[in-house]
């Protein structure tokens, strides 16, 4: 797998994936890794939330 600039590697993900809580109510998350990569993209790129579609 080619690592994209703003994404964490498989090794990094394997180290932290157990730190995410399991949803007890509401809709369960589809993929915590995608959400984490999105948060990292926002924080690293400096993109303002208001600029997102």
PQR file with spaces between the fields and no chain letter, atoms N, CA, C, O and H, PARSE charges and radii, in Angstrom:
ATOM       1  N    UNK     1       0.847   -1.191    0.000 -0.4000 1.5000
ATOM       2  CA   UNK     1       0.000    0.000    0.000 -0.0000 2.0000
ATOM       3  C    UNK     1       0.883    1.242    0.000  0.5500 1.7000
ATOM       4  O    UNK     1       1.832    1.341    0.778 -0.5500 1.4000
ATOM       5  N    UNK     2       0.568    2.170   -0.866 -0.4000 1.5000
ATOM       6  CA   UNK     2       1.310    3.417   -0.935 -0.0000 2.0000
ATOM       7  C    UNK     2       0.742    4.371    0.108  0.5500 1.7000
ATOM       8  O    UNK     2      -0.464    4.616    0.154 -0.5500 1.4000
ATOM       9  H    UNK     2      -0.202    2.090   -1.498  0.4000 1.0000
ATOM      10  N    UNK     3       1.626    4.902    0.939 -0.4000 1.5000
ATOM      11  CA   UNK     3       1.174    5.814    1.989 -0.0000 2.0000
ATOM      12  C    UNK     3       1.028    7.213    1.410  0.5500 1.7000
ATOM      13  O    UNK     3       1.958    7.757    0.815 -0.5500 1.4000
ATOM      14  H    UNK     3       2.605    4.703    0.902  0.4000 1.0000
ATOM      15  N    UNK     4      -0.148    7.780    1.594 -0.4000 1.5000
ATOM      16  CA   UNK     4      -0.392    9.146    1.151 -0.0000 2.0000
ATOM      17  C    UNK     4       0.176   10.113    2.174  0.5500 1.7000
ATOM      18  O    UNK     4       0.453    9.745    3.315 -0.5500 1.4000
ATOM      19  H    UNK     4      -0.904    7.338    2.078  0.4000 1.0000
ATOM      20  N    UNK     5       0.339   11.327    1.756 -0.4000 1.5000
ATOM      21  CA   UNK     5       1.025   12.326    2.569 -0.0000 2.0000
ATOM      22  C    UNK     5       0.399   12.545    3.941  0.5500 1.7000
ATOM      23  O    UNK     5       1.121   12.678    4.929 -0.5500 1.4000
ATOM      24  H    UNK     5       0.114   11.626    0.829  0.4000 1.0000
ATOM      25  N    UNK     6      -0.909   12.583    4.019 -0.4000 1.5000
ATOM      26  CA   UNK     6      -1.576   12.920    5.279 -0.0000 2.0000
ATOM      27  C    UNK     6      -2.187   11.719    5.971  0.5500 1.7000
ATOM      28  O    UNK     6      -3.041   11.886    6.841 -0.5500 1.4000
ATOM      29  H    UNK     6      -1.495   12.475    3.216  0.4000 1.0000
ATOM      30  N    UNK     7      -1.778   10.519    5.615 -0.4000 1.5000
ATOM      31  CA   UNK     7      -2.352    9.335    6.240 -0.0000 2.0000
ATOM      32  C    UNK     7      -1.317    8.627    7.114  0.5500 1.7000
ATOM      33  O    UNK     7      -0.114    8.703    6.864 -0.5500 1.4000
ATOM      34  H    UNK     7      -1.083   10.383    4.908  0.4000 1.0000
ATOM      35  N    UNK     8      -1.805    7.947    8.133 -0.4000 1.5000
ATOM      36  CA   UNK     8      -0.893    7.191    8.995 -0.0000 2.0000
ATOM      37  C    UNK     8      -0.603    5.846    8.341  0.5500 1.7000
ATOM      38  O    UNK     8      -1.409    5.337    7.562 -0.5500 1.4000
ATOM      39  H    UNK     8      -2.782    7.885    8.336  0.4000 1.0000
ATOM      40  N    UNK     9       0.536    5.283    8.660 -0.4000 1.5000
ATOM      41  CA   UNK     9       0.940    4.008    8.075 -0.0000 2.0000
ATOM      42  C    UNK     9       0.197    2.858    8.759  0.5500 1.7000
ATOM      43  O    UNK     9      -0.425    3.039    9.806 -0.5500 1.4000
ATOM      44  H    UNK     9       1.191    5.696    9.292  0.4000 1.0000
ATOM      45  N    UNK    10       0.274    1.683    8.152 -0.4000 1.5000
ATOM      46  CA   UNK    10      -0.342    0.497    8.746 -0.0000 2.0000
ATOM      47  C    UNK    10       0.269    0.194   10.109  0.5500 1.7000
ATOM      48  O    UNK    10      -0.439   -0.187   11.042 -0.5500 1.4000
ATOM      49  H    UNK    10       0.779    1.536    7.302  0.4000 1.0000
ATOM      50  N    UNK    11       1.565    0.360   10.219 -0.4000 1.5000
ATOM      51  CA   UNK    11       2.245    0.105   11.489 -0.0000 2.0000
ATOM      52  C    UNK    11       1.753    1.059   12.577  0.5500 1.7000
ATOM      53  O    UNK    11       1.497    0.636   13.704 -0.5500 1.4000
ATOM      54  H    UNK    11       2.140    0.669    9.461  0.4000 1.0000
ATOM      55  N    UNK    12       1.621    2.336   12.244 -0.4000 1.5000
ATOM      56  CA   UNK    12       1.124    3.313   13.213 -0.0000 2.0000
ATOM      57  C    UNK    12      -0.319    2.990   13.604  0.5500 1.7000
ATOM      58  O    UNK    12      -0.680    3.067   14.779 -0.5500 1.4000
ATOM      59  H    UNK    12       1.828    2.680   11.328  0.4000 1.0000
ATOM      60  N    UNK    13      -1.142    2.630   12.615 -0.4000 1.5000
ATOM      61  CA   UNK    13      -2.537    2.317   12.892 -0.0000 2.0000
ATOM      62  C    UNK    13      -2.653    1.111   13.816  0.5500 1.7000
ATOM      63  O    UNK    13      -3.466    1.113   14.741 -0.5500 1.4000
ATOM      64  H    UNK    13      -0.848    2.568   11.661  0.4000 1.0000
ATOM      65  N    UNK    14      -1.849    0.086   13.574 -0.4000 1.5000
ATOM      66  CA   UNK    14      -1.893   -1.110   14.415 -0.0000 2.0000
ATOM      67  C    UNK    14      -1.519   -0.804   15.863  0.5500 1.7000
ATOM      68  O    UNK    14      -1.961   -1.502   16.775 -0.5500 1.4000
ATOM      69  H    UNK    14      -1.189    0.084   12.823  0.4000 1.0000
ATOM      70  N    UNK    15      -0.721    0.220   16.079 -0.4000 1.5000
ATOM      71  CA   UNK    15      -0.327    0.590   17.441 -0.0000 2.0000
ATOM      72  C    UNK    15      -1.435    1.314   18.194  0.5500 1.7000
ATOM      73  O    UNK    15      -1.498    1.224   19.420 -0.5500 1.4000
ATOM      74  H    UNK    15      -0.362    0.787   15.338  0.4000 1.0000
ATOM      75  N    UNK    16      -2.306    2.028   17.494 -0.4000 1.5000
ATOM      76  CA   UNK    16      -3.311    2.846   18.178 -0.0000 2.0000
ATOM      77  C    UNK    16      -4.754    2.403   17.973  0.5500 1.7000
ATOM      78  O    UNK    16      -5.646    2.951   18.620 -0.5500 1.4000
ATOM      79  H    UNK    16      -2.254    2.102   16.498  0.4000 1.0000
ATOM      80  N    UNK    17      -5.019    1.440   17.105 -0.4000 1.5000
ATOM      81  CA   UNK    17      -6.405    1.094   16.761 -0.0000 2.0000
ATOM      82  C    UNK    17      -7.231    0.628   17.955  0.5500 1.7000
ATOM      83  O    UNK    17      -8.451    0.794   17.958 -0.5500 1.4000
ATOM      84  H    UNK    17      -4.294    0.995   16.580  0.4000 1.0000
ATOM      85  N    UNK    18      -6.600    0.057   18.954 -0.4000 1.5000
ATOM      86  CA   UNK    18      -7.347   -0.408   20.125 -0.0000 2.0000
ATOM      87  C    UNK    18      -7.708    0.714   21.087  0.5500 1.7000
ATOM      88  O    UNK    18      -8.412    0.468   22.066 -0.5500 1.4000
ATOM      89  H    UNK    18      -5.609   -0.078   18.952  0.4000 1.0000
ATOM      90  N    UNK    19      -7.256    1.920   20.844 -0.4000 1.5000
ATOM      91  CA   UNK    19      -7.540    3.055   21.717 -0.0000 2.0000
ATOM      92  C    UNK    19      -8.897    3.697   21.434  0.5500 1.7000
ATOM      93  O    UNK    19      -9.368    4.518   22.221 -0.5500 1.4000
ATOM      94  H    UNK    19      -6.684    2.120   20.048  0.4000 1.0000
ATOM      95  N    UNK    20      -9.525    3.333   20.325 -0.4000 1.5000
ATOM      96  CA   UNK    20     -10.815    3.913   19.967 -0.0000 2.0000
ATOM      97  C    UNK    20     -11.927    3.155   20.681  0.5500 1.7000
ATOM      98  O    UNK    20     -11.962    1.925   20.627 -0.5500 1.4000
ATOM      99  H    UNK    20      -9.142    2.666   19.686  0.4000 1.0000
ATOM     100  N    UNK    21     -12.835    3.862   21.347 -0.4000 1.5000
ATOM     101  CA   UNK    21     -13.916    3.185   22.074 -0.0000 2.0000
ATOM     102  C    UNK    21     -14.916    2.552   21.107  0.5500 1.7000
ATOM     103  O    UNK    21     -15.079    3.013   19.978 -0.5500 1.4000
ATOM     104  H    UNK    21     -12.807    4.860   21.390  0.4000 1.0000
ATOM     105  N    UNK    22     -15.575    1.504   21.557 -0.4000 1.5000
ATOM     106  CA   UNK    22     -16.615    0.854   20.767 -0.0000 2.0000
ATOM     107  C    UNK    22     -17.921    1.590   21.037  0.5500 1.7000
ATOM     108  O    UNK    22     -18.289    1.822   22.188 -0.5500 1.4000
ATOM     109  H    UNK    22     -15.443    1.129   22.475  0.4000 1.0000
ATOM     110  N    UNK    23     -18.615    1.953   19.964 -0.4000 1.5000
ATOM     111  CA   UNK    23     -19.867    2.703   20.097 -0.0000 2.0000
ATOM     112  C    UNK    23     -20.912    1.845   20.816  0.5500 1.7000
ATOM     113  O    UNK    23     -21.146    0.694   20.447 -0.5500 1.4000
ATOM     114  H    UNK    23     -18.316    1.764   19.029  0.4000 1.0000
ATOM     115  N    UNK    24     -21.535    2.425   21.851 -0.4000 1.5000
ATOM     116  CA   UNK    24     -22.561    1.707   22.603 -0.0000 2.0000
ATOM     117  C    UNK    24     -23.960    2.166   22.223  0.5500 1.7000
ATOM     118  O    UNK    24     -24.929    1.433   22.425 -0.5500 1.4000
ATOM     119  H    UNK    24     -21.344    3.359   22.151  0.4000 1.0000
ATOM     120  N    UNK    25     -24.077    3.373   21.674 -0.4000 1.5000
ATOM     121  CA   UNK    25     -25.368    3.893   21.243 -0.0000 2.0000
ATOM     122  C    UNK    25     -25.196    4.566   19.898  0.5500 1.7000
ATOM     123  O    UNK    25     -24.080    4.875   19.479 -0.5500 1.4000
ATOM     124  H    UNK    25     -23.291    3.969   21.510  0.4000 1.0000
ATOM     125  N    UNK    26     -26.296    4.786   19.235 -0.4000 1.5000
ATOM     126  CA   UNK    26     -26.247    5.476   17.953 -0.0000 2.0000
ATOM     127  C    UNK    26     -25.660    4.612   16.850  0.5500 1.7000
ATOM     128  O    UNK    26     -25.488    3.402   17.006 -0.5500 1.4000
ATOM     129  H    UNK    26     -27.202    4.536   19.575  0.4000 1.0000
ATOM     130  N    UNK    27     -25.361    5.251   15.748 -0.4000 1.5000
ATOM     131  CA   UNK    27     -24.825    4.548   14.592 -0.0000 2.0000
ATOM     132  C    UNK    27     -23.350    4.233   14.811  0.5500 1.7000
ATOM     133  O    UNK    27     -22.572    5.130   15.137 -0.5500 1.4000
ATOM     134  H    UNK    27     -25.500    6.234   15.622  0.4000 1.0000
ATOM     135  N    UNK    28     -22.956    2.984   14.637 -0.4000 1.5000
ATOM     136  CA   UNK    28     -21.537    2.651   14.819 -0.0000 2.0000
ATOM     137  C    UNK    28     -20.699    3.252   13.687  0.5500 1.7000
ATOM     138  O    UNK    28     -21.173    3.381   12.558 -0.5500 1.4000
ATOM     139  H    UNK    28     -23.588    2.256   14.372  0.4000 1.0000
ATOM     140  N    UNK    29     -19.473    3.612   13.991 -0.4000 1.5000
ATOM     141  CA   UNK    29     -18.625    4.193   12.957 -0.0000 2.0000
ATOM     142  C    UNK    29     -18.306    3.166   11.871  0.5500 1.7000
ATOM     143  O    UNK    29     -18.200    1.971   12.143 -0.5500 1.4000
ATOM     144  H    UNK    29     -19.088    3.507   14.908  0.4000 1.0000
ATOM     145  N    UNK    30     -18.156    3.648   10.640 -0.4000 1.5000
ATOM     146  CA   UNK    30     -17.829    2.757    9.531 -0.0000 2.0000
ATOM     147  C    UNK    30     -16.353    2.386    9.592  0.5500 1.7000
ATOM     148  O    UNK    30     -15.996    1.212    9.493 -0.5500 1.4000
ATOM     149  H    UNK    30     -18.242    4.620   10.418  0.4000 1.0000
ATOM     150  N    UNK    31     -15.504    3.388    9.753 -0.4000 1.5000
ATOM     151  CA   UNK    31     -14.067    3.120    9.786 -0.0000 2.0000
ATOM     152  C    UNK    31     -13.372    4.236   10.560  0.5500 1.7000
ATOM     153  O    UNK    31     -13.311    5.377   10.102 -0.5500 1.4000
ATOM     154  H    UNK    31     -15.794    4.341    9.833  0.4000 1.0000
ATOM     155  N    UNK    32     -12.851    3.897   11.734 -0.4000 1.5000
ATOM     156  CA   UNK    32     -12.168    4.886   12.564 -0.0000 2.0000
ATOM     157  C    UNK    32     -10.900    5.419   11.899  0.5500 1.7000
ATOM     158  O    UNK    32     -10.524    6.572   12.109 -0.5500 1.4000
ATOM     159  H    UNK    32     -12.900    2.970   12.107  0.4000 1.0000
ATOM     160  N    UNK    33     -10.245    4.584   11.100 -0.4000 1.5000
ATOM     161  CA   UNK    33      -9.010    5.007   10.451 -0.0000 2.0000
ATOM     162  C    UNK    33      -9.263    6.128    9.445  0.5500 1.7000
ATOM     163  O    UNK    33      -8.480    7.073    9.359 -0.5500 1.4000
ATOM     164  H    UNK    33     -10.550    3.647   10.930  0.4000 1.0000
ATOM     165  N    UNK    34     -10.348    6.026    8.690 -0.4000 1.5000
ATOM     166  CA   UNK    34     -10.693    7.084    7.732 -0.0000 2.0000
ATOM     167  C    UNK    34     -10.948    8.391    8.479  0.5500 1.7000
ATOM     168  O    UNK    34     -10.501    9.455    8.052 -0.5500 1.4000
ATOM     169  H    UNK    34     -10.984    5.258    8.760  0.4000 1.0000
ATOM     170  N    UNK    35     -11.669    8.304    9.595 -0.4000 1.5000
ATOM     171  CA   UNK    35     -11.964    9.508   10.375 -0.0000 2.0000
ATOM     172  C    UNK    35     -10.688   10.124   10.940  0.5500 1.7000
ATOM     173  O    UNK    35     -10.521   11.343   10.902 -0.5500 1.4000
ATOM     174  H    UNK    35     -12.032    7.439    9.942  0.4000 1.0000
ATOM     175  N    UNK    36      -9.792    9.299   11.461 -0.4000 1.5000
ATOM     176  CA   UNK    36      -8.533    9.794   11.995 -0.0000 2.0000
ATOM     177  C    UNK    36      -7.705   10.448   10.892  0.5500 1.7000
ATOM     178  O    UNK    36      -7.112   11.505   11.111 -0.5500 1.4000
ATOM     179  H    UNK    36      -9.927    8.309   11.492  0.4000 1.0000
ATOM     180  N    UNK    37      -7.656    9.840    9.719 -0.4000 1.5000
ATOM     181  CA   UNK    37      -6.913   10.426    8.605 -0.0000 2.0000
ATOM     182  C    UNK    37      -7.508   11.777    8.190  0.5500 1.7000
ATOM     183  O    UNK    37      -6.770   12.692    7.823 -0.5500 1.4000
ATOM     184  H    UNK    37      -8.137    8.982    9.540  0.4000 1.0000
ATOM     185  N    UNK    38      -8.820   11.902    8.247 -0.4000 1.5000
ATOM     186  CA   UNK    38      -9.461   13.178    7.924 -0.0000 2.0000
ATOM     187  C    UNK    38      -9.080   14.253    8.945  0.5500 1.7000
ATOM     188  O    UNK    38      -8.799   15.393    8.574 -0.5500 1.4000
ATOM     189  H    UNK    38      -9.419   11.159    8.546  0.4000 1.0000
ATOM     190  N    UNK    39      -9.072   13.891   10.216 -0.4000 1.5000
ATOM     191  CA   UNK    39      -8.680   14.838   11.270 -0.0000 2.0000
ATOM     192  C    UNK    39      -7.221   15.250   11.096  0.5500 1.7000
ATOM     193  O    UNK    39      -6.881   16.424   11.242 -0.5500 1.4000
ATOM     194  H    UNK    39      -9.300   12.966   10.517  0.4000 1.0000
ATOM     195  N    UNK    40      -6.366   14.287   10.786 -0.4000 1.5000
ATOM     196  CA   UNK    40      -4.955   14.608   10.556 -0.0000 2.0000
ATOM     197  C    UNK    40      -4.783   15.518    9.343  0.5500 1.7000
ATOM     198  O    UNK    40      -3.951   16.425    9.359 -0.5500 1.4000
ATOM     199  H    UNK    40      -6.642   13.333   10.668  0.4000 1.0000
ATOM     200  N    UNK    41      -5.567   15.278    8.293 -0.4000 1.5000
ATOM     201  CA   UNK    41      -5.480   16.125    7.106 -0.0000 2.0000
ATOM     202  C    UNK    41      -5.820   17.579    7.452  0.5500 1.7000
ATOM     203  O    UNK    41      -5.125   18.508    7.041 -0.5500 1.4000
ATOM     204  H    UNK    41      -6.243   14.541    8.280  0.4000 1.0000
ATOM     205  N    UNK    42      -6.893   17.754    8.209 -0.4000 1.5000
ATOM     206  CA   UNK    42      -7.300   19.108    8.606 -0.0000 2.0000
ATOM     207  C    UNK    42      -6.208   19.771    9.439  0.5500 1.7000
ATOM     208  O    UNK    42      -5.854   20.924    9.192 -0.5500 1.4000
ATOM     209  H    UNK    42      -7.457   17.000    8.543  0.4000 1.0000
ATOM     210  N    UNK    43      -5.675   19.054   10.419 -0.4000 1.5000
ATOM     211  CA   UNK    43      -4.687   19.661   11.315 -0.0000 2.0000
ATOM     212  C    UNK    43      -3.347   19.909   10.626  0.5500 1.7000
ATOM     213  O    UNK    43      -2.680   20.899   10.925 -0.5500 1.4000
ATOM     214  H    UNK    43      -5.963   18.118   10.620  0.4000 1.0000
ATOM     215  N    UNK    44      -2.951   19.048    9.731 -0.4000 1.5000
ATOM     216  CA   UNK    44      -1.657   19.207    9.065 -0.0000 2.0000
ATOM     217  C    UNK    44      -1.689   20.178    7.897  0.5500 1.7000
ATOM     218  O    UNK    44      -0.711   20.885    7.654 -0.5500 1.4000
ATOM     219  H    UNK    44      -3.493   18.243    9.489  0.4000 1.0000
ATOM     220  N    UNK    45      -2.804   20.222    7.168 -0.4000 1.5000
ATOM     221  CA   UNK    45      -2.850   21.072    5.974 -0.0000 2.0000
ATOM     222  C    UNK    45      -3.229   22.508    6.304  0.5500 1.7000
ATOM     223  O    UNK    45      -2.965   23.423    5.523 -0.5500 1.4000
ATOM     224  H    UNK    45      -3.598   19.647    7.365  0.4000 1.0000
ATOM     225  N    UNK    46      -3.843   22.701    7.451 -0.4000 1.5000
ATOM     226  CA   UNK    46      -4.269   24.044    7.819 -0.0000 2.0000
ATOM     227  C    UNK    46      -5.564   24.450    7.154  0.5500 1.7000
ATOM     228  O    UNK    46      -5.939   25.621    7.199 -0.5500 1.4000
ATOM     229  H    UNK    46      -4.058   21.958    8.085  0.4000 1.0000
ATOM     230  N    UNK    47      -6.263   23.500    6.531 -0.4000 1.5000
ATOM     231  CA   UNK    47      -7.534   23.799    5.879 -0.0000 2.0000
ATOM     232  C    UNK    47      -8.558   24.213    6.937  0.5500 1.7000
ATOM     233  O    UNK    47      -8.728   23.539    7.953 -0.5500 1.4000
ATOM     234  H    UNK    47      -5.959   22.548    6.494  0.4000 1.0000
ATOM     235  N    UNK    48      -9.213   25.295    6.689 -0.4000 1.5000
ATOM     236  CA   UNK    48     -10.236   25.769    7.621 -0.0000 2.0000
ATOM     237  C    UNK    48     -11.527   24.972    7.399  0.5500 1.7000
ATOM     238  O    UNK    48     -11.848   24.622    6.264 -0.5500 1.4000
ATOM     239  H    UNK    48      -9.076   25.843    5.863  0.4000 1.0000
ATOM     240  N    UNK    49     -12.259   24.687    8.466 -0.4000 1.5000
ATOM     241  CA   UNK    49     -13.501   23.935    8.346 -0.0000 2.0000
ATOM     242  C    UNK    49     -14.480   24.646    7.425  0.5500 1.7000
ATOM     243  O    UNK    49     -15.238   23.997    6.705 -0.5500 1.4000
ATOM     244  H    UNK    49     -11.998   24.971    9.388  0.4000 1.0000
ATOM     245  N    UNK    50     -14.470   25.962    7.442 -0.4000 1.5000
ATOM     246  CA   UNK    50     -15.425   26.708    6.622 -0.0000 2.0000
ATOM     247  C    UNK    50     -15.152   26.556    5.130  0.5500 1.7000
ATOM     248  O    UNK    50     -16.026   26.842    4.313 -0.5500 1.4000
ATOM     249  H    UNK    50     -13.853   26.490    8.026  0.4000 1.0000
ATOM     250  N    UNK    51     -13.935   26.103    4.758 -0.4000 1.5000
ATOM     251  CA   UNK    51     -13.591   25.921    3.348 -0.0000 2.0000
ATOM     252  C    UNK    51     -14.010   24.571    2.800  0.5500 1.7000
ATOM     253  O    UNK    51     -13.935   24.342    1.593 -0.5500 1.4000
ATOM     254  H    UNK    51     -13.224   25.870    5.422  0.4000 1.0000
ATOM     255  N    UNK    52     -14.457   23.659    3.685 -0.4000 1.5000
ATOM     256  CA   UNK    52     -14.878   22.344    3.236 -0.0000 2.0000
ATOM     257  C    UNK    52     -16.276   22.408    2.652  0.5500 1.7000
ATOM     258  O    UNK    52     -17.073   23.261    3.043 -0.5500 1.4000
ATOM     259  H    UNK    52     -14.518   23.845    4.665  0.4000 1.0000
ATOM     260  N    UNK    53     -16.587   21.504    1.707 -0.4000 1.5000
ATOM     261  CA   UNK    53     -17.943   21.511    1.106 -0.0000 2.0000
ATOM     262  C    UNK    53     -19.005   21.107    2.097  0.5500 1.7000
ATOM     263  O    UNK    53     -20.186   21.063    1.753 -0.5500 1.4000
ATOM     264  H    UNK    53     -15.940   20.812    1.390  0.4000 1.0000
